[in-house]
Amino acid sequence: MSGKEIIGSVDFTNEASTPEYVQTESGQLVTPEFLAFIQQTMSGKLAEPDHDDELDPQVRALAEELSVIHLPEWTSPVGRKLAEPTVTSIKQATRVAEYLIKRGVRVHPELEEIRWIPTPAGSPGAFDTGAHIIPDAEGNWPTPDAEEFYDFDEISVKQVEGSAWYATHPRGIACEGKTKSEAYAAMVAELRRRIDDAEPAR
């Protein structure tokens, strides 16, 4: 090193780009942005945009549709089931909506052929698969019938090998019993409770 002069040093570390982390109740380290996104997804609400400008109503309407999407059961043209009802979401829904609006995409309620409704007397939340309804011949949207929604004929009762009996319902409900009839009765009671809870809304 003798006879050589050090002109200067360069530090390639970029402290500004190092993300800050917060610890969740379960001990995981996540960024505040990720935590905010999870909270938005669980609540089913669209986060406010970062900028102060007033958001175009058309952009907001489309962004709210994209933030949490309830997809109905998917079937092929011949009637074969391809997928169960699904709940999904699009990250950066506001940004995607702004882009699609600039591309000419618009929400036209008068062209709506199917509509999602939450589960009658169910637990509210972004991941409620709910149900989809279609308008009648006059264009009126029907009020969901809780009796039909929680159809007793769709109850299935099976025994787990070496264990208790389980009654299940396609609406995501399960009840346990020591006997087949006990499991079935528990399911009927649960469905009856939900139907009764939904009665004021009908």
Biotite code that builds the C-alpha atoms (Angstrom):
import biotite.structure as struc

atoms = struc.array([
    struc.Atom([0.000, 0.000, 0.000], chain_id="A", res_id=1, res_name="MET", atom_name="CA", element="C"),
    struc.Atom([3.024, 2.293, 0.311], chain_id="A", res_id=2, res_name="SER", atom_name="CA", element="C"),
    struc.Atom([3.124, 5.064, -2.260], chain_id="A", res_id=3, res_name="GLY", atom_name="CA", element="C"),
    struc.Atom([-0.644, 4.768, -2.977], chain_id="A", res_id=4, res_name="LYS", atom_name="CA", element="C"),
    struc.Atom([-3.166, 7.375, -1.931], chain_id="A", res_id=5, res_name="GLU", atom_name="CA", element="C"),
    struc.Atom([-6.755, 6.595, -0.952], chain_id="A", res_id=6, res_name="ILE", atom_name="CA", element="C"),
    struc.Atom([-8.954, 9.112, -2.744], chain_id="A", res_id=7, res_name="ILE", atom_name="CA", element="C"),
    struc.Atom([-12.239, 8.187, -1.007], chain_id="A", res_id=8, res_name="GLY", atom_name="CA", element="C"),
    struc.Atom([-14.497, 5.314, 0.044], chain_id="A", res_id=9, res_name="SER", atom_name="CA", element="C"),
    struc.Atom([-17.887, 4.287, -1.218], chain_id="A", res_id=10, res_name="VAL", atom_name="CA", element="C"),
    struc.Atom([-20.556, 2.664, 0.984], chain_id="A", res_id=11, res_name="ASP", atom_name="CA", element="C"),
    struc.Atom([-22.974, 0.542, -1.048], chain_id="A", res_id=12, res_name="PHE", atom_name="CA", element="C"),
    struc.Atom([-25.419, -0.057, 1.770], chain_id="A", res_id=13, res_name="THR", atom_name="CA", element="C"),
    struc.Atom([-28.717, 1.738, 1.288], chain_id="A", res_id=14, res_name="ASN", atom_name="CA", element="C"),
    struc.Atom([-30.256, 2.246, 4.694], chain_id="A", res_id=15, res_name="GLU", atom_name="CA", element="C"),
    struc.Atom([-33.268, 4.047, 3.229], chain_id="A", res_id=16, res_name="ALA", atom_name="CA", element="C"),
    struc.Atom([-34.316, 0.949, 1.279], chain_id="A", res_id=17, res_name="SER", atom_name="CA", element="C"),
    struc.Atom([-34.248, -1.349, 4.328], chain_id="A", res_id=18, res_name="THR", atom_name="CA", element="C"),
    struc.Atom([-37.908, -1.960, 5.244], chain_id="A", res_id=19, res_name="PRO", atom_name="CA", element="C"),
    struc.Atom([-39.083, -1.474, 8.804], chain_id="A", res_id=20, res_name="GLU", atom_name="CA", element="C"),
    struc.Atom([-40.808, -4.434, 10.395], chain_id="A", res_id=21, res_name="TYR", atom_name="CA", element="C"),
    struc.Atom([-43.426, -4.759, 13.102], chain_id="A", res_id=22, res_name="VAL", atom_name="CA", element="C"),
    struc.Atom([-44.094, -7.843, 15.161], chain_id="A", res_id=23, res_name="GLN", atom_name="CA", element="C"),
    struc.Atom([-47.550, -9.412, 15.090], chain_id="A", res_id=24, res_name="THR", atom_name="CA", element="C"),
    struc.Atom([-49.249, -11.056, 18.074], chain_id="A", res_id=25, res_name="GLU", atom_name="CA", element="C"),
    struc.Atom([-48.041, -14.451, 16.813], chain_id="A", res_id=26, res_name="SER", atom_name="CA", element="C"),
    struc.Atom([-44.439, -13.221, 16.672], chain_id="A", res_id=27, res_name="GLY", atom_name="CA", element="C"),
    struc.Atom([-44.116, -12.798, 12.896], chain_id="A", res_id=28, res_name="GLN", atom_name="CA", element="C"),
    struc.Atom([-42.152, -9.855, 11.491], chain_id="A", res_id=29, res_name="LEU", atom_name="CA", element="C"),
    struc.Atom([-44.018, -8.082, 8.695], chain_id="A", res_id=30, res_name="VAL", atom_name="CA", element="C"),
    struc.Atom([-43.920, -4.677, 7.053], chain_id="A", res_id=31, res_name="THR", atom_name="CA", element="C"),
    struc.Atom([-46.609, -2.144, 8.040], chain_id="A", res_id=32, res_name="PRO", atom_name="CA", element="C"),
    struc.Atom([-47.784, -2.135, 4.404], chain_id="A", res_id=33, res_name="GLU", atom_name="CA", element="C"),
    struc.Atom([-48.330, -5.903, 4.445], chain_id="A", res_id=34, res_name="PHE", atom_name="CA", element="C"),
    struc.Atom([-50.164, -5.688, 7.776], chain_id="A", res_id=35, res_name="LEU", atom_name="CA", element="C"),
    struc.Atom([-52.430, -2.955, 6.397], chain_id="A", res_id=36, res_name="ALA", atom_name="CA", element="C"),
    struc.Atom([-53.156, -5.072, 3.305], chain_id="A", res_id=37, res_name="PHE", atom_name="CA", element="C"),
    struc.Atom([-54.119, -8.102, 5.444], chain_id="A", res_id=38, res_name="ILE", atom_name="CA", element="C"),
    struc.Atom([-56.411, -5.950, 7.590], chain_id="A", res_id=39, res_name="GLN", atom_name="CA", element="C"),
    struc.Atom([-58.011, -4.508, 4.440], chain_id="A", res_id=40, res_name="GLN", atom_name="CA", element="C"),
    struc.Atom([-58.563, -7.985, 3.002], chain_id="A", res_id=41, res_name="THR", atom_name="CA", element="C"),
    struc.Atom([-60.077, -9.360, 6.217], chain_id="A", res_id=42, res_name="MET", atom_name="CA", element="C"),
    struc.Atom([-62.438, -6.413, 6.590], chain_id="A", res_id=43, res_name="SER", atom_name="CA", element="C"),
    struc.Atom([-63.400, -6.406, 2.927], chain_id="A", res_id=44, res_name="GLY", atom_name="CA", element="C"),
    struc.Atom([-62.889, -2.648, 2.799], chain_id="A", res_id=45, res_name="LYS", atom_name="CA", element="C"),
    struc.Atom([-60.908, -0.692, 0.277], chain_id="A", res_id=46, res_name="LEU", atom_name="CA", element="C"),
    struc.Atom([-58.003, 1.241, 1.721], chain_id="A", res_id=47, res_name="ALA", atom_name="CA", element="C"),
    struc.Atom([-57.960, 4.958, 1.104], chain_id="A", res_id=48, res_name="GLU", atom_name="CA", element="C"),
    struc.Atom([-55.555, 6.032, -1.665], chain_id="A", res_id=49, res_name="PRO", atom_name="CA", element="C"),
    struc.Atom([-52.204, 7.470, -0.579], chain_id="A", res_id=50, res_name="ASP", atom_name="CA", element="C"),
    struc.Atom([-52.637, 10.698, -2.540], chain_id="A", res_id=51, res_name="HIS", atom_name="CA", element="C"),
    struc.Atom([-54.806, 13.565, -1.369], chain_id="A", res_id=52, res_name="ASP", atom_name="CA", element="C"),
    struc.Atom([-56.572, 14.031, -4.693], chain_id="A", res_id=53, res_name="ASP", atom_name="CA", element="C"),
    struc.Atom([-60.263, 13.200, -4.821], chain_id="A", res_id=54, res_name="GLU", atom_name="CA", element="C"),
    struc.Atom([-60.672, 9.715, -6.286], chain_id="A", res_id=55, res_name="LEU", atom_name="CA", element="C"),
    struc.Atom([-62.826, 9.510, -9.415], chain_id="A", res_id=56, res_name="ASP", atom_name="CA", element="C"),
    struc.Atom([-66.195, 7.916, -8.446], chain_id="A", res_id=57, res_name="PRO", atom_name="CA", element="C"),
    struc.Atom([-65.911, 5.509, -11.388], chain_id="A", res_id=58, res_name="GLN", atom_name="CA", element="C"),
    struc.Atom([-62.452, 4.441, -10.231], chain_id="A", res_id=59, res_name="VAL", atom_name="CA", element="C"),
    struc.Atom([-63.667, 3.937, -6.661], chain_id="A", res_id=60, res_name="ARG", atom_name="CA", element="C"),
    struc.Atom([-66.687, 1.892, -7.793], chain_id="A", res_id=61, res_name="ALA", atom_name="CA", element="C"),
    struc.Atom([-64.505, -0.399, -9.876], chain_id="A", res_id=62, res_name="LEU", atom_name="CA", element="C"),
    struc.Atom([-61.791, -0.622, -7.198], chain_id="A", res_id=63, res_name="ALA", atom_name="CA", element="C"),
    struc.Atom([-64.354, -1.715, -4.605], chain_id="A", res_id=64, res_name="GLU", atom_name="CA", element="C"),
    struc.Atom([-65.472, -4.473, -6.969], chain_id="A", res_id=65, res_name="GLU", atom_name="CA", element="C"),
    struc.Atom([-61.884, -5.611, -7.476], chain_id="A", res_id=66, res_name="LEU", atom_name="CA", element="C"),
    struc.Atom([-60.693, -5.435, -3.853], chain_id="A", res_id=67, res_name="SER", atom_name="CA", element="C"),
    struc.Atom([-62.776, -8.494, -2.849], chain_id="A", res_id=68, res_name="VAL", atom_name="CA", element="C"),
    struc.Atom([-64.299, -10.630, -5.607], chain_id="A", res_id=69, res_name="ILE", atom_name="CA", element="C"),
    struc.Atom([-66.913, -13.312, -4.881], chain_id="A", res_id=70, res_name="HIS", atom_name="CA", element="C"),
    struc.Atom([-66.894, -15.809, -7.729], chain_id="A", res_id=71, res_name="LEU", atom_name="CA", element="C"),
    struc.Atom([-69.864, -18.185, -8.114], chain_id="A", res_id=72, res_name="PRO", atom_name="CA", element="C"),
    struc.Atom([-69.583, -21.903, -8.759], chain_id="A", res_id=73, res_name="GLU", atom_name="CA", element="C"),
    struc.Atom([-67.880, -22.444, -12.121], chain_id="A", res_id=74, res_name="TRP", atom_name="CA", element="C"),
    struc.Atom([-69.300, -25.019, -14.521], chain_id="A", res_id=75, res_name="THR", atom_name="CA", element="C"),
    struc.Atom([-68.423, -26.076, -18.042], chain_id="A", res_id=76, res_name="SER", atom_name="CA", element="C"),
    struc.Atom([-70.882, -25.599, -20.956], chain_id="A", res_id=77, res_name="PRO", atom_name="CA", element="C"),
    struc.Atom([-71.975, -29.238, -20.475], chain_id="A", res_id=78, res_name="VAL", atom_name="CA", element="C"),
    struc.Atom([-72.713, -28.665, -16.783], chain_id="A", res_id=79, res_name="GLY", atom_name="CA", element="C"),
    struc.Atom([-69.629, -30.283, -15.199], chain_id="A", res_id=80, res_name="ARG", atom_name="CA", element="C"),
    struc.Atom([-68.471, -28.477, -12.046], chain_id="A", res_id=81, res_name="LYS", atom_name="CA", element="C"),
    struc.Atom([-65.013, -26.953, -12.540], chain_id="A", res_id=82, res_name="LEU", atom_name="CA", element="C"),
    struc.Atom([-64.675, -25.011, -9.272], chain_id="A", res_id=83, res_name="ALA", atom_name="CA", element="C"),
    struc.Atom([-66.496, -24.297, -6.019], chain_id="A", res_id=84, res_name="GLU", atom_name="CA", element="C"),
    struc.Atom([-67.550, -20.739, -5.086], chain_id="A", res_id=85, res_name="PRO", atom_name="CA", element="C"),
    struc.Atom([-64.400, -18.748, -4.390], chain_id="A", res_id=86, res_name="THR", atom_name="CA", element="C"),
    struc.Atom([-63.408, -15.483, -2.762], chain_id="A", res_id=87, res_name="VAL", atom_name="CA", element="C"),
    struc.Atom([-60.362, -13.745, -4.192], chain_id="A", res_id=88, res_name="THR", atom_name="CA", element="C"),
    struc.Atom([-58.867, -10.263, -4.315], chain_id="A", res_id=89, res_name="SER", atom_name="CA", element="C"),
    struc.Atom([-56.654, -8.095, -6.471], chain_id="A", res_id=90, res_name="ILE", atom_name="CA", element="C"),
    struc.Atom([-53.686, -6.315, -4.912], chain_id="A", res_id=91, res_name="LYS", atom_name="CA", element="C"),
    struc.Atom([-53.436, -2.614, -5.688], chain_id="A", res_id=92, res_name="GLN", atom_name="CA", element="C"),
    struc.Atom([-57.121, -2.588, -6.650], chain_id="A", res_id=93, res_name="ALA", atom_name="CA", element="C"),
    struc.Atom([-57.207, 1.213, -6.902], chain_id="A", res_id=94, res_name="THR", atom_name="CA", element="C"),
    struc.Atom([-54.211, 1.291, -9.240], chain_id="A", res_id=95, res_name="ARG", atom_name="CA", element="C"),
    struc.Atom([-55.704, -1.482, -11.403], chain_id="A", res_id=96, res_name="VAL", atom_name="CA", element="C"),
    struc.Atom([-59.069, 0.313, -11.467], chain_id="A", res_id=97, res_name="ALA", atom_name="CA", element="C"),
    struc.Atom([-57.474, 3.592, -12.561], chain_id="A", res_id=98, res_name="GLU", atom_name="CA", element="C"),
    struc.Atom([-55.722, 1.785, -15.395], chain_id="A", res_id=99, res_name="TYR", atom_name="CA", element="C"),
    struc.Atom([-58.852, -0.080, -16.515], chain_id="A", res_id=100, res_name="LEU", atom_name="CA", element="C"),
    struc.Atom([-60.913, 3.127, -16.489], chain_id="A", res_id=101, res_name="ILE", atom_name="CA", element="C"),
    struc.Atom([-58.296, 4.719, -18.763], chain_id="A", res_id=102, res_name="LYS", atom_name="CA", element="C"),
    struc.Atom([-58.646, 1.646, -20.999], chain_id="A", res_id=103, res_name="ARG", atom_name="CA", element="C"),
    struc.Atom([-62.382, 2.303, -21.315], chain_id="A", res_id=104, res_name="GLY", atom_name="CA", element="C"),
    struc.Atom([-63.731, -0.208, -18.776], chain_id="A", res_id=105, res_name="VAL", atom_name="CA", element="C"),
    struc.Atom([-66.862, 0.973, -16.942], chain_id="A", res_id=106, res_name="ARG", atom_name="CA", element="C"),
    struc.Atom([-69.319, -0.450, -14.389], chain_id="A", res_id=107, res_name="VAL", atom_name="CA", element="C"),
    struc.Atom([-72.835, -0.562, -15.867], chain_id="A", res_id=108, res_name="HIS", atom_name="CA", element="C"),
    struc.Atom([-75.378, -1.606, -13.184], chain_id="A", res_id=109, res_name="PRO", atom_name="CA", element="C"),
    struc.Atom([-78.125, -1.819, -15.835], chain_id="A", res_id=110, res_name="GLU", atom_name="CA", element="C"),
    struc.Atom([-76.190, -4.675, -17.478], chain_id="A", res_id=111, res_name="LEU", atom_name="CA", element="C"),
    struc.Atom([-75.782, -6.657, -14.247], chain_id="A", res_id=112, res_name="GLU", atom_name="CA", element="C"),
    struc.Atom([-76.867, -10.289, -14.741], chain_id="A", res_id=113, res_name="GLU", atom_name="CA", element="C"),
    struc.Atom([-75.736, -11.732, -11.415], chain_id="A", res_id=114, res_name="ILE", atom_name="CA", element="C"),
    struc.Atom([-75.290, -10.298, -7.938], chain_id="A", res_id=115, res_name="ARG", atom_name="CA", element="C"),
    struc.Atom([-73.540, -11.539, -4.799], chain_id="A", res_id=116, res_name="TRP", atom_name="CA", element="C"),
    struc.Atom([-75.297, -11.454, -1.415], chain_id="A", res_id=117, res_name="ILE", atom_name="CA", element="C"),
    struc.Atom([-73.805, -12.313, 2.007], chain_id="A", res_id=118, res_name="PRO", atom_name="CA", element="C"),
    struc.Atom([-74.793, -15.486, 3.834], chain_id="A", res_id=119, res_name="THR", atom_name="CA", element="C"),
    struc.Atom([-78.138, -14.974, 5.643], chain_id="A", res_id=120, res_name="PRO", atom_name="CA", element="C"),
    struc.Atom([-77.406, -14.859, 9.395], chain_id="A", res_id=121, res_name="ALA", atom_name="CA", element="C"),
    struc.Atom([-73.828, -15.890, 8.658], chain_id="A", res_id=122, res_name="GLY", atom_name="CA", element="C"),
    struc.Atom([-70.591, -14.527, 10.029], chain_id="A", res_id=123, res_name="SER", atom_name="CA", element="C"),
    struc.Atom([-69.730, -11.278, 8.195], chain_id="A", res_id=124, res_name="PRO", atom_name="CA", element="C"),
    struc.Atom([-66.326, -11.083, 6.592], chain_id="A", res_id=125, res_name="GLY", atom_name="CA", element="C"),
    struc.Atom([-64.382, -10.727, 3.399], chain_id="A", res_id=126, res_name="ALA", atom_name="CA", element="C"),
    struc.Atom([-64.201, -14.484, 2.877], chain_id="A", res_id=127, res_name="PHE", atom_name="CA", element="C"),
    struc.Atom([-67.920, -15.209, 3.189], chain_id="A", res_id=128, res_name="ASP", atom_name="CA", element="C"),
    struc.Atom([-68.779, -17.182, 0.022], chain_id="A", res_id=129, res_name="THR", atom_name="CA", element="C"),
    struc.Atom([-72.428, -16.135, 0.410], chain_id="A", res_id=130, res_name="GLY", atom_name="CA", element="C"),
    struc.Atom([-74.642, -16.758, -2.599], chain_id="A", res_id=131, res_name="ALA", atom_name="CA", element="C"),
    struc.Atom([-75.318, -15.358, -6.048], chain_id="A", res_id=132, res_name="HIS", atom_name="CA", element="C"),
    struc.Atom([-78.764, -14.351, -7.273], chain_id="A", res_id=133, res_name="ILE", atom_name="CA", element="C"),
    struc.Atom([-80.186, -13.406, -10.662], chain_id="A", res_id=134, res_name="ILE", atom_name="CA", element="C"),
    struc.Atom([-83.048, -10.987, -11.415], chain_id="A", res_id=135, res_name="PRO", atom_name="CA", element="C"),
    struc.Atom([-86.538, -12.211, -12.263], chain_id="A", res_id=136, res_name="ASP", atom_name="CA", element="C"),
    struc.Atom([-88.324, -11.602, -15.578], chain_id="A", res_id=137, res_name="ALA", atom_name="CA", element="C"),
    struc.Atom([-89.260, -8.059, -14.469], chain_id="A", res_id=138, res_name="GLU", atom_name="CA", element="C"),
    struc.Atom([-85.670, -7.250, -13.546], chain_id="A", res_id=139, res_name="GLY", atom_name="CA", element="C"),
    struc.Atom([-86.253, -7.335, -9.781], chain_id="A", res_id=140, res_name="ASN", atom_name="CA", element="C"),
    struc.Atom([-83.623, -8.865, -7.512], chain_id="A", res_id=141, res_name="TRP", atom_name="CA", element="C"),
    struc.Atom([-85.124, -11.528, -5.219], chain_id="A", res_id=142, res_name="PRO", atom_name="CA", element="C"),
    struc.Atom([-84.728, -11.495, -1.453], chain_id="A", res_id=143, res_name="THR", atom_name="CA", element="C"),
    struc.Atom([-82.829, -14.621, -0.388], chain_id="A", res_id=144, res_name="PRO", atom_name="CA", element="C"),
    struc.Atom([-84.973, -17.303, 1.234], chain_id="A", res_id=145, res_name="ASP", atom_name="CA", element="C"),
    struc.Atom([-83.127, -18.594, 4.307], chain_id="A", res_id=146, res_name="ALA", atom_name="CA", element="C"),
    struc.Atom([-85.140, -21.853, 4.255], chain_id="A", res_id=147, res_name="GLU", atom_name="CA", element="C"),
    struc.Atom([-83.934, -22.519, 0.721], chain_id="A", res_id=148, res_name="GLU", atom_name="CA", element="C"),
    struc.Atom([-80.412, -21.300, 1.452], chain_id="A", res_id=149, res_name="PHE", atom_name="CA", element="C"),
    struc.Atom([-80.052, -23.728, 4.389], chain_id="A", res_id=150, res_name="TYR", atom_name="CA", element="C"),
    struc.Atom([-81.857, -26.621, 2.666], chain_id="A", res_id=151, res_name="ASP", atom_name="CA", element="C"),
    struc.Atom([-82.156, -29.591, 5.060], chain_id="A", res_id=152, res_name="PHE", atom_name="CA", element="C"),
    struc.Atom([-81.998, -31.999, 2.104], chain_id="A", res_id=153, res_name="ASP", atom_name="CA", element="C"),
    struc.Atom([-78.357, -31.041, 1.583], chain_id="A", res_id=154, res_name="GLU", atom_name="CA", element="C"),
    struc.Atom([-77.275, -32.377, 4.987], chain_id="A", res_id=155, res_name="ILE", atom_name="CA", element="C"),
    struc.Atom([-74.725, -35.195, 4.730], chain_id="A", res_id=156, res_name="SER", atom_name="CA", element="C"),
    struc.Atom([-73.870, -37.447, 7.693], chain_id="A", res_id=157, res_name="VAL", atom_name="CA", element="C"),
    struc.Atom([-70.802, -39.706, 7.764], chain_id="A", res_id=158, res_name="LYS", atom_name="CA", element="C"),
    struc.Atom([-68.767, -41.472, 10.372], chain_id="A", res_id=159, res_name="GLN", atom_name="CA", element="C"),
    struc.Atom([-65.041, -41.002, 10.613], chain_id="A", res_id=160, res_name="VAL", atom_name="CA", element="C"),
    struc.Atom([-63.471, -44.424, 11.033], chain_id="A", res_id=161, res_name="GLU", atom_name="CA", element="C"),
    struc.Atom([-63.140, -45.211, 14.712], chain_id="A", res_id=162, res_name="GLY", atom_name="CA", element="C"),
    struc.Atom([-64.575, -41.852, 15.687], chain_id="A", res_id=163, res_name="SER", atom_name="CA", element="C"),
    struc.Atom([-67.816, -39.896, 16.023], chain_id="A", res_id=164, res_name="ALA", atom_name="CA", element="C"),
    struc.Atom([-70.402, -39.049, 13.394], chain_id="A", res_id=165, res_name="TRP", atom_name="CA", element="C"),
    struc.Atom([-70.195, -35.757, 11.523], chain_id="A", res_id=166, res_name="TYR", atom_name="CA", element="C"),
    struc.Atom([-73.006, -33.909, 9.785], chain_id="A", res_id=167, res_name="ALA", atom_name="CA", element="C"),
    struc.Atom([-71.933, -31.397, 7.140], chain_id="A", res_id=168, res_name="THR", atom_name="CA", element="C"),
    struc.Atom([-73.743, -28.854, 5.005], chain_id="A", res_id=169, res_name="HIS", atom_name="CA", element="C"),
    struc.Atom([-72.536, -27.213, 1.747], chain_id="A", res_id=170, res_name="PRO", atom_name="CA", element="C"),
    struc.Atom([-72.836, -23.810, 3.433], chain_id="A", res_id=171, res_name="ARG", atom_name="CA", element="C"),
    struc.Atom([-69.660, -24.593, 5.372], chain_id="A", res_id=172, res_name="GLY", atom_name="CA", element="C"),
    struc.Atom([-71.271, -25.922, 8.561], chain_id="A", res_id=173, res_name="ILE", atom_name="CA", element="C"),
    struc.Atom([-70.285, -29.076, 10.465], chain_id="A", res_id=174, res_name="ALA", atom_name="CA", element="C"),
    struc.Atom([-71.732, -30.701, 13.596], chain_id="A", res_id=175, res_name="CYS", atom_name="CA", element="C"),
    struc.Atom([-70.519, -33.702, 15.612], chain_id="A", res_id=176, res_name="GLU", atom_name="CA", element="C"),
    struc.Atom([-72.525, -36.400, 17.372], chain_id="A", res_id=177, res_name="GLY", atom_name="CA", element="C"),
    struc.Atom([-72.003, -39.735, 19.093], chain_id="A", res_id=178, res_name="LYS", atom_name="CA", element="C"),
    struc.Atom([-74.586, -41.294, 16.762], chain_id="A", res_id=179, res_name="THR", atom_name="CA", element="C"),
    struc.Atom([-75.767, -40.598, 13.230], chain_id="A", res_id=180, res_name="LYS", atom_name="CA", element="C"),
    struc.Atom([-79.114, -39.297, 14.421], chain_id="A", res_id=181, res_name="SER", atom_name="CA", element="C"),
    struc.Atom([-77.453, -37.090, 17.057], chain_id="A", res_id=182, res_name="GLU", atom_name="CA", element="C"),
    struc.Atom([-75.179, -35.486, 14.473], chain_id="A", res_id=183, res_name="ALA", atom_name="CA", element="C"),
    struc.Atom([-78.131, -34.961, 12.109], chain_id="A", res_id=184, res_name="TYR", atom_name="CA", element="C"),
    struc.Atom([-80.251, -33.438, 14.896], chain_id="A", res_id=185, res_name="ALA", atom_name="CA", element="C"),
    struc.Atom([-77.407, -31.075, 15.842], chain_id="A", res_id=186, res_name="ALA", atom_name="CA", element="C"),
    struc.Atom([-77.164, -29.912, 12.226], chain_id="A", res_id=187, res_name="MET", atom_name="CA", element="C"),
    struc.Atom([-80.929, -29.383, 11.972], chain_id="A", res_id=188, res_name="VAL", atom_name="CA", element="C"),
    struc.Atom([-80.844, -27.319, 15.176], chain_id="A", res_id=189, res_name="ALA", atom_name="CA", element="C"),
    struc.Atom([-77.961, -25.197, 13.839], chain_id="A", res_id=190, res_name="GLU", atom_name="CA", element="C"),
    struc.Atom([-79.690, -24.606, 10.497], chain_id="A", res_id=191, res_name="LEU", atom_name="CA", element="C"),
    struc.Atom([-82.950, -23.801, 12.289], chain_id="A", res_id=192, res_name="ARG", atom_name="CA", element="C"),
    struc.Atom([-81.118, -21.235, 14.447], chain_id="A", res_id=193, res_name="ARG", atom_name="CA", element="C"),
    struc.Atom([-79.622, -19.548, 11.387], chain_id="A", res_id=194, res_name="ARG", atom_name="CA", element="C"),
    struc.Atom([-82.962, -19.495, 9.604], chain_id="A", res_id=195, res_name="ILE", atom_name="CA", element="C"),
    struc.Atom([-84.619, -17.922, 12.641], chain_id="A", res_id=196, res_name="ASP", atom_name="CA", element="C"),
    struc.Atom([-81.810, -15.347, 12.928], chain_id="A", res_id=197, res_name="ASP", atom_name="CA", element="C"),
    struc.Atom([-82.290, -14.429, 9.257], chain_id="A", res_id=198, res_name="ALA", atom_name="CA", element="C"),
    struc.Atom([-86.069, -14.053, 9.638], chain_id="A", res_id=199, res_name="GLU", atom_name="CA", element="C"),
    struc.Atom([-86.085, -10.279, 10.432], chain_id="A", res_id=200, res_name="PRO", atom_name="CA", element="C"),
    struc.Atom([-84.010, -9.638, 7.279], chain_id="A", res_id=201, res_name="ALA", atom_name="CA", element="C"),
    struc.Atom([-86.479, -11.395, 5.013], chain_id="A", res_id=202, res_name="ARG", atom_name="CA", element="C"),
])
